[in-house]
Amino acid sequence: MKRKNALDLLAAARPADLDLPGSFPAMEELPTPVRRGRARWVGAVAASLATASVIGVLAFPRLLDPAVSTGQVATGPAGNALDTAARNAAAQRQTPGRFWYTEGLILGEEIIGVPGNRYRIKTRVQTGRWAPRDPAELTVLSERGMPTVPASGQEEQAWRRAGKPKLCGNDTDCRNDTAPLGRTRFMFMPSTWPYRDDGITLPAAELLDLPKEPDALRERLLAFWPAYSKTMKDWPSPPAGSSLPTKDSWLLDISLGLLQHAPISAGTRGALYRMVANLPGTRALGRIPDAEGRLGIGIGWIQAVGDGQSERQLIVEESSGQVLAFQNVVVKPWSQDPAGSEGTATAGLPAGSVVHALVYQRAAWTDTPARLPKGCHAPTPTYRKDCVG
């Protein structure tokens, strides 16, 4: 099955109702915003590796009841698990530029092959994001496909037995539309995307002015919940095994979304660390590696999807307070691919496998815009397109 373009899969993978305007596949004319009329449920699975980066929410966002979580809670008499990282984050001196620029890797694991000779592969995409300070400008996303490899020596043997087919994940013709191998695709979205679609409509200037104290920040963000929750009355009934967002699950999603994408101050970043560590179901993971093996302080949220479980993890570099990675790790393997996981094959992945990860290599303010390939003209608010170079 050919892996679909991430923008085509966006509707199926987001955990909340979106108001993105226009037609995603062509990304040509930008008409008056309309409600697309499709429900996105808490519990939806990110449908492809590339989708995970575009969406921002790294798969499986339904929280279990806090009583289901095991392990040490993230707060206690000794303090918040991210206290030191939060203090060090807030101490960073930043001078906002034209763009909040992040670059990194989108990593994932899946199982492919034929019955009797299936094997695990690792996928990699280089990604970049230029979030503008000026709300009149568009956010630029870039994705560059990198070689897919067997996950281990044993997996490589199975791949060789299969005749060493091209490793393209589920993209059987090796023509991934979103992250073409060895080429870079640039995509353009509104400056406040995607967090505006979860109800936070603030431009960059107001995001930079968000509170720097966790209780005040929580109150500020929750002020957007009543209006957002009212939109749920128009949603269809959720499918079996899924549920509407709760206030806490929404607050977690929007907080992690701001950490992942938004131009925020160093103080607000520190406050977000403390705030999410106090949300129900959060557990402290101690020092753990990200998908690239870098150690950081982690917190996580275990969630059930289908007949398996995964853990959504935030990993922070303690001394600098910078985010190292957002990732989803298998806790209880799936016997079959969960509903909504079209485009990836996760059934049979062993515990500890990283289903999806966004690993940061750089995050900083810059005045330098994205360098678009020749023939790719900068989009305007009324006309957008994507291009490959």
HELIX and SHEET records of a PDB file:
HELIX    1   1 ALA A    6  ALA A   13  1                                   8    
HELIX    2   2 LEU A   49  ILE A   55  1                                   7    
HELIX    3   3 PRO A   66  VAL A   68  5                                   3    
HELIX    4   4 ASP A   83  ALA A   90  1                                   8    
HELIX    5   5 GLY A  153  ARG A  161  1                                   9    
HELIX    6   6 TYR A  195  ASP A  198  5                                   4    
HELIX    7   7 ALA A  204  LEU A  207  1                                   4    
HELIX    8   8 PRO A  214  LEU A  222  1                                   9    
HELIX    9   9 TRP A  225  LYS A  230  1                                   6    
HELIX   10  10 THR A  231  ASP A  234  5                                   4    
HELIX   11  11 LYS A  247  HIS A  261  1                                  15    
HELIX   12  12 ALA A  266  ALA A  277  1                                  12    
SHEET    1   A10 ARG A 283  PRO A 289  0                                        
SHEET    2   A10 LEU A 295  VAL A 305 -1                                        
SHEET    3   A10 GLY A 308  GLU A 317 -1                                        
SHEET    4   A10 GLN A 322  LYS A 332 -1                                        
SHEET    5   A10 VAL A 354  THR A 366 -1                                        
SHEET    6   A10 PHE A  99  VAL A 114 -1                                        
SHEET    7   A10 ASN A 117  PRO A 132 -1                                        
SHEET    8   A10 LEU A 138  PRO A 150 -1                                        
SHEET    9   A10 THR A 184  PRO A 190 -1                                        
SHEET   10   A10 CYS A 387  VAL A 388 -1                                        
END                                                                             
